[in-house]
């Protein structure tokens, strides 16, 4: 563990949902996970023998803002919203509801290498008619976050803009980040690899 946040953002347990025999979906927070869980699909935690999983990918900034809103809705009432937003802006990803979708895939891949079939978020309607999230969007949140957030959301842009509709490995995703967003690759991915290299 490199930081206190590691077990929060990268937990050791990953859950998949079995939609049909041999078809699994990885439920990611703010990507319809509540609707998927409420649909009654079997929860799978033993990843043995599973080589491919469907992943619903959401537009990155829209998902980030929605995730921050959920984070604020569940905030301890004794805490100040303005201060919470300061910490989100300053330290970026403190909660799985708004950490990048990339991090979710990385966490699953570190436990079991597999292929990700990246599907548009709208395709969730093909497997469930549940709509568990009925929160009204806080329109003021859209103006709170600056370019620093957008820099880190480049990790998700490759999923949503370049790889959507494809079946890819984690290595394919990392390569796409490296080619399309070399600065983000160096600052986020390569920096983390260097830290781990120093430990090993």
LINCOR-V285709 format. One record per residue. N is the residue number from 1. RES is the residue in three letters. PHI is phi as a letter, one per 20 degrees, with the letter a starting at -180 (none if undefined). OMEGA is omega in whole degrees, -180 to 180 (999 if undefined). Layout:
n res phi omega
N RES PHI OMEGA
N RES PHI OMEGA
//
This chain:
n res phi omega
1 UNK none -180
2 UNK e 179
3 UNK b 179
4 UNK g -177
5 UNK f -175
6 UNK g -180
7 UNK f 177
8 UNK f -178
9 UNK e -178
10 UNK c -179
11 UNK f -178
12 UNK f -180
13 UNK d 174
14 UNK d 178
15 UNK d 171
16 UNK d 175
17 UNK d 179
18 UNK e -177
19 UNK e 172
20 UNK b 176
21 UNK g 179
22 UNK m 170
23 UNK c -175
24 UNK c 176
25 UNK c 176
26 UNK e -178
27 UNK f 180
28 UNK d 179
29 UNK g 180
30 UNK m 175
31 UNK d 178
32 UNK n -176
33 UNK f 180
34 UNK f 178
35 UNK f 179
36 UNK f 180
37 UNK f -179
38 UNK f -180
39 UNK e 174
40 UNK n 178
41 UNK f -179
42 UNK f 178
43 UNK e -179
44 UNK c 176
45 UNK d 175
46 UNK e -174
47 UNK e -179
48 UNK g 176
49 UNK n 179
50 UNK e -175
51 UNK d -180
52 UNK b -180
53 UNK b 174
54 UNK e 179
55 UNK c 175
56 UNK e -175
57 UNK d -178
58 UNK d 177
59 UNK g -168
60 UNK g -176
61 UNK f 178
62 UNK f 179
63 UNK f -180
64 UNK g -178
65 UNK f 177
66 UNK f 179
67 UNK f 177
68 UNK f 179
69 UNK f 177
70 UNK f 177
71 UNK g -179
72 UNK f 179
73 UNK f -179
74 UNK d -179
75 UNK f 175
76 UNK g -176
77 UNK g 179
78 UNK f -179
79 UNK e -177
80 UNK e -178
81 UNK f -179
82 UNK f 178
83 UNK f 178
84 UNK g 179
85 UNK f 176
86 UNK g -179
87 UNK f 176
88 UNK f -180
89 UNK f -175
90 UNK f -173
91 UNK d 171
92 UNK m -165
93 UNK d -177
94 UNK d -169
95 UNK b -177
96 UNK f 179
97 UNK f -179
98 UNK c 172
99 UNK f -175
100 UNK g 173
101 UNK g 176
102 UNK g -179
103 UNK f 177
104 UNK f -180
105 UNK f 178
106 UNK f -179
107 UNK f 178
108 UNK f -178
109 UNK f -180
110 UNK f 179
111 UNK e 179
112 UNK b 177
113 UNK g 178
114 UNK b 178
115 UNK e 178
116 UNK d 173
117 UNK e -172
118 UNK e -175
119 UNK d 176
120 UNK g -180
121 UNK g -178
122 UNK f -178
123 UNK f 178
124 UNK g 180
125 UNK f 180
126 UNK f -178
127 UNK d 176
128 UNK b 174
129 UNK d 177
130 UNK f 175
131 UNK c -172
132 UNK e -176
133 UNK d -178
134 UNK c 180
135 UNK f 173
136 UNK e -178
137 UNK f 174
138 UNK e -173
139 UNK f -179
140 UNK f -178
141 UNK f -177
142 UNK f -176
143 UNK e -174
144 UNK e -169
145 UNK d -175
146 UNK e -175
147 UNK f 179
148 UNK f 177
149 UNK f -179
150 UNK f 177
151 UNK g -178
152 UNK f 178
153 UNK f 173
154 UNK g 177
155 UNK g 180
156 UNK e -180
157 UNK f 178
158 UNK f 178
159 UNK f -172
160 UNK e -174
161 UNK d -172
162 UNK d -172
163 UNK d -178
164 UNK g -179
165 UNK n -179
166 UNK d 172
167 UNK d -170
168 UNK c 173
169 UNK e 176
170 UNK f 177
171 UNK f 178
172 UNK f -180
173 UNK f 180
174 UNK f 178
175 UNK f 180
176 UNK f 176
177 UNK f -178
178 UNK f -177
179 UNK f -174
180 UNK e -177
181 UNK c -175
182 UNK g 179
183 UNK f 178
184 UNK f 178
185 UNK g -178
186 UNK f -174
187 UNK f -173
188 UNK e -173
189 UNK e -177
190 UNK f 178
191 UNK f 179
192 UNK f 178
193 UNK f -180
194 UNK f 177
195 UNK f -179
196 UNK f 177
197 UNK f -179
198 UNK f 180
199 UNK e -171
200 UNK d 999
//
